């Protein structure tokens, strides 16, 4: 437990220059960082969700609340979860952020023309492939958001994240250390941000 606390402290200190949106020049991206990624205000359903899922560790709870805020922000018509753990918990947080979102497990997801956009996708670098990401990017709309977990876990994950950052269809990426956020907004300049999350 103490080792994890020390590790989190070192990560935070290593990214101290990227706190609170410092270095983000675009007003749109700055608003997104301040009002979605690092928002600290208690949202309307946090208390209910914390009561329903009381035994989440600190990082998982942070990630769940981030997914809630992302869902609330983009109002997806479909939430697709390709994650490897806590799928039910993450789905509950995503659904709380946007009631109209249709929940789909990655195992049950079928690539076809009936995909509802915009969508919110949660992936893990452990099971995401370039082919899967390419197919999802081809189907994405201008308001779709991808959350890719474990972008710093190993050499393969770092390589996949580099490929994502420089992909033609990806315009804005946010490196939060625990995960990366991909936005496929058209008519935007390509930017990569590091955020102290």
N, C-alpha and C positions, 0 to 999 in steps of 0.2 A: 504494500500500500504506500509506504513512504517513498519507494523507488518511483512509482507512478507519479506521485506528487512532484518529486524533484524533476522528473522528465518533463512534465507539463510546464513547470516553472522555466526550465531551460528553453523549451520551445517558444514560450511566450516572450522571454527576453531576447531570443534570437530574431524574433519578428517584431520587436518593439517599434521599429521604424515604419511599420505598416499598420499602425493602430488607427482606428476611428476614421478611416478613409483618407489618410495622408497619402499624397501622391496621385490621387485619382482626380484627373483634370476635368473629365466630362461631367456636366451637371446630372445627366441621366444616370450614369454609373455611380456617381457619388451618392445620389438619392437611394439607389438600389442597395449600396453598401450600408448606409446609415439606417434606412428604414426597413430593410429586410434581413440582411446578413447579420449585422451586429445589434439589431434592435433589442433593447433590454426591457421594454415596457411589458407588463403582464397582459397578455392577450386574453380574450374573453373565455377561452376554453382550456387554458393551461391547468387551472385548478381541478377541473373534472378529469382531464387526461392524467394528471399526476396522481389523482386518487385511484383511477382505474389501473395504472401501471406504476406502482410505488417502488418496485425493486430494480429500476434501471440504473446502470452505472452512469457516472457523470458525463462521459463522452457520448454514450448512446442517447442520453436525455437531451444533450446539446444538439445532436444530429436530428433527433425527432422534432424538436422545437424549430429547428431550421427548416425541416421539410414542411412543417405546418405553415410557417411564414411564407415559404416559396409557393405553396399551394394557395394560400390566401392572396398572394400577390398576382400570380398568373391566372388564377381561376381556370384550371385545366378541365377539359371535358373528359379526359382519361388520365388515370394514374397507373403506370406500369412498373411493377417491382421485379427486377432481376437480382435483387440483393440476396445474400446468403444467410443472413441472420435476422431475427426479430421482424420478419416480414409482416406478421399480424399487427405488431405494435406500430411500425412505420405506416402501414396502411390506415390505421385508426387516426394517426396524427394528420396524414394527408387528407383524409375524408373530413376531418374536423375543420380543416382550413378551407375546404370547398365541398359543400354537400352534393353538388351536382356532378362531381367527378365520378366516372365509372371506374371501379377498381379492377385491375387485371394482374394476375400473377404472371411472372415471366414464363413459367412452365406452361401456362394455358394460353399464352399470347400467340396469335397466328398473324403472320404478315399478310395483310390483304388491303384492299382499297377502303374498307370500312373503318379504318383507324380514325378515331375522332381527335381532331386537333383544335386548339393547342393541347399538348400533353406534357405531363411531368413524368420523367423516367428516373428511377433509382437503379444504379448498377454498382457492381463491385469489380475492382480490377482483377479479382481472383477468377471470375467467370466471364468477364467481358472480353470480346475479341474485336479486332478491327473490322471484321466482316459484319458482326452484329451491330456495331456502332455505325458503320457505313449505311446499312439498311435502315436503321432508325433515323439517321440524319437525312436520308433521301425522302423519308416520309414526314419530316418535321415541318411545322409551319413557322412563321416569323416569331411567334410568342412561346414556342416550346422551350422547356428547360430540362437539362440533364444534370443529375447529381451522380458523380462517380466517386465511390468510396475507395480508400486505400491507395491513393495515388503516390504515396511515398514508401509503401511497404517493402518493395524489392526492386531489383533492376528492371524486370519485365513491366512492373506497374509504372515506373518512372518513364520507361520507353513509350508505353501506351499513352501516358499523359502528354509527352512531347508530341506524339503523332496527332493527338486531339488538338493541342494548342495551335498547330500550324495547318490544320485541315482547312480546305477552301470554304467549306460550308459553316464553319464555326467562326463567329465574329468576336465574341467577348468570353473570356474565361477568368475564373476566380480561383486561385489556389489557396485553400483554407487549411492546408496541411493534412487534416483528417480526410478531406474530400476535395473534389474539384467541382465547380459549377460551370456548366456550358450553356451559353445563350446563343441561339441561332438567328438573332434579329437581323433582318436585311436592312439596307441603307444605314449601316453603322460602320465606323472604322474598326479595324481589327485591333484588339487590345488584350493584353494578359496582365492581370493584377495579382499581387500577393497580398493577402489579408490576414491580419492577426486575429484569428477566430477564437 
